[in-house]
């Protein structure tokens, strides 16, 4: 059976089984090494107020929000692009 991707769609190598995370969009359980991780800095104050405070030179506190997405949600949201057959197998795109 032909392989679609050199990494089999995961980054586990020969580690065995990996733990699961929950997709932030659809709630599916996805292996951690297959899920797409997105970290976003979110200000603790309203965005309009944050822009005003930043213009005046104030330091705005941020919190880091980490979200995991399954592949189908990541493609739907534009986090991951659909690639051609040659690009999928090459390591140069990583």
C-alpha positions in Angstrom: 0.0 0.0 0.0 1.5 3.4 -1.0 2.3 5.9 1.7 0.7 9.3 1.2 3.2 11.1 3.5 6.7 10.2 4.6 5.9 10.9 8.2 2.5 9.1 8.1 0.9 12.4 9.1 2.5 12.4 12.6 5.8 13.4 14.2 6.1 10.5 16.6 8.8 8.5 14.9 9.2 5.2 16.8 8.0 6.5 20.2 4.9 4.3 20.4 1.6 5.6 21.5 1.2 9.3 22.3 -1.4 11.1 24.5 -4.5 12.7 23.1 -5.6 16.3 23.1 -9.0 17.8 22.3 -9.6 19.9 19.2 -10.5 23.4 20.2 -12.9 23.7 17.3 -14.9 20.5 16.9 -14.0 18.6 20.1 -12.4 15.6 18.5 -9.7 13.6 20.3 -6.5 13.8 18.3 -3.0 12.5 19.1 -0.8 15.3 20.4 1.9 14.7 17.7 -0.7 14.9 14.9 -2.6 17.9 16.2 -1.7 21.4 15.1 -0.7 23.6 18.0 -1.5 27.4 17.9 -0.4 29.8 20.5 -1.9 33.3 20.6 -1.1 36.2 22.9 -4.3 37.6 24.2 -4.4 41.0 26.1 -6.1 41.0 29.4 -8.0 44.3 28.6 -10.3 45.1 25.7 -8.5 45.4 22.3 -9.7 49.0 21.7 -8.5 50.0 25.2 -5.3 48.2 24.7 -4.5 50.2 21.6 -5.2 53.5 23.4 -3.0 52.5 26.3 -0.2 51.3 24.1 -0.3 54.6 22.2 0.3 56.4 25.5 3.2 54.1 26.4 1.6 51.8 29.0 2.7 48.2 29.3 -0.2 45.9 28.5 -0.3 42.4 30.2 -0.9 39.5 27.9 -1.8 35.9 28.6 -0.8 33.0 26.3 -3.6 30.9 25.0 -2.6 27.5 23.5 -5.1 25.7 21.2 -4.9 22.4 19.5 -6.7 21.7 16.2 -7.4 18.5 14.3 -6.2 18.4 10.7 -9.6 19.0 9.2 -10.3 22.0 11.3 -6.8 23.4 10.7 -7.3 23.1 6.9 -10.8 24.7 7.2 -9.4 27.7 9.3 -6.4 28.2 7.0 -3.7 27.2 9.5 -2.5 24.4 7.3 -2.6 24.5 3.5 -3.5 21.7 1.1 -0.3 20.6 -0.7 0.3 18.7 -3.9 1.6 15.1 -4.0 5.2 16.1 -4.5 5.2 18.7 -1.7 3.6 16.3 0.8 6.4 13.8 0.5 9.3 16.3 0.6 10.9 17.4 3.8 11.8 20.8 2.4 8.3 22.2 3.2 8.7 21.8 7.0 
